[in-house]
Amino acid sequence: MAQFRVEFVLDQASGKYLAELYDPENQQELIVRTEALYPTQASAVLGLVELFKDAILKFPKPDAPVRKKGKPKRKKKKSAKKAKRRKGK
């Protein structure tokens, strides 16, 4: 199971905390950084937990059918015959 490294950093300019998430396979690679929104480190932890909970609630149920992304539908071009008929009218 993947384990993210998370660091909570105090932003000196705002005095608030932000969270940084690092890639589980490459611990030096930063995946995402939140904005400095949190007044305390504890609130940053809770904010990150909420972020994950919200994401998990959007996952499809295990028994749900797999949705495939189809190619965008193209507009049908008018055939040459139809174009000629219209010109003749």
N, C-alpha and C positions, 0 to 999 in steps of 0.2 A: 504494500500500500504506500502511496506517495505521501511524504511528509514535507510540508512546506516549512521553510525557515522564515520566521516573522520577526521583524525588529520594529520596535516603537521608538521613534526619534522625536526629540523636542526641537521644534522649529524656533530658533532664537529670535527671529523677526516678529513672530506673532505670539510666542509664548505658549503655543498649543502643540499637541502631539499629532504625528502622522504615523501611518503603518506602511511598512515595506515588506512585500512578499517575494521570496526568492524561489527559483526553480528547484524542484526536488532532486532532479538529476544533475544539475550544475548549480551548486550552492552559491556561486559567485554571480549568477545571472539574475538580475532584478526583473521580475515579471510585471509587478504593478506597485504603484505607490499612491496612497490616498492623499487627499489634501490635508493640510493641518487644520483639522476641525475639532479636535478633542481637547477639552480643558485639562484632563489628567490622563496618565498612562492607563489607569483602570478603565476609564471611559473609552479609550482607544481599543482596548481588548474587547470590551462589550460591543463596540461598533463593528469590529471585524467579525465577531461571532454572528451578529445580526446580518451582515453582508453574506456570509456563507449560508445561514439559514434561509434567507430570501432566495438565494440561488438554488438551493436544494429543493425548495417548494415548487420551483418551476420545472424540475426534472419530470419527464413523463413517467407514468407508472410502469413497473416492470412488465405487466401483461398488455400494455398498450401497443397497438400495431405500429410498426416502424413507418415514419413519414419520410418519404423520399422527396428531395427537391427536384422538381422537373425543370426542363429547359423552359425558358420564357416563351410564351406563344407568340409566333410571328403573325403579322397581318398577312392575310392572303392577298396575293397580287391578282389583279384582274387579268383574265386570260385575253389573249390577242383577239379571239373571235368576238368577245363581248365588246371590246374597244372598237372594233371595226363596225359592228352593228350600231353602236351609239353614234359613230361618225356619219353613218349612212342615213340616220333619221333626221 
